[in-house]
Amino acid sequence: MTLNEIALAQPRAVEVFARYRLDSCCGGAKPLALVCERHGLDLEAVLRDLRAL
């Protein structure tokens, strides 16, 4: 899913994105896995935080 799709499904996801300094505006059309890879983030950690919402 893209950042925008995730934010639409769970509006509080933007809180998690902010913690990881992910921008759902300009990079929002990109898949979460790709964004995490490009930012050197642990995808599983981000997913864990999103699931905790």
N, C-alpha and C positions, 0 to 999 in steps of 0.2 A: 504494500500500500504506500501511497505517497504521503508526505507530511500533511498536505491539505485534506486528503481523504481521512486520515487519522483524526485530524482536528475537527472535521465535520461529524465524525462518528462519536467522538469523545472530546467536547470542547475544553475540558481541563487538561488535555494533552499539551496545550500550549505552555502550561506550567512546567512540564517535564522538558519540553523543547528549550525553554528559557534556561533551565538549570544546566543543560548541555550546550547552551549557546547555539541552538539550531534555529534558523529563521524560516518560518513557514510562509513568509511572504515571497521572497525572491527564489528560494530553493524549494518552495512548497510543492512544486509539480514533480519533484524527484522522489524515487522510492527511498524509504527510510534506510534500507540496507546500504544503498549507494551513498547517501548523505553521511552515514556513520563511517563508512570506509574512507571517504574523502576527508573527514574531520579527525580520523584516527581514534574513533570512539568504539567502545565495546558494544556491539549490537545487542547482545544478550542482556547487558546491564540496562540499556535504554528500554528494551522490551519489558524487562522485569518491572521497571519503574512505571511504564505505561499500564501494565496489567494491574499494578497495585491501585490504580485509580478506581 
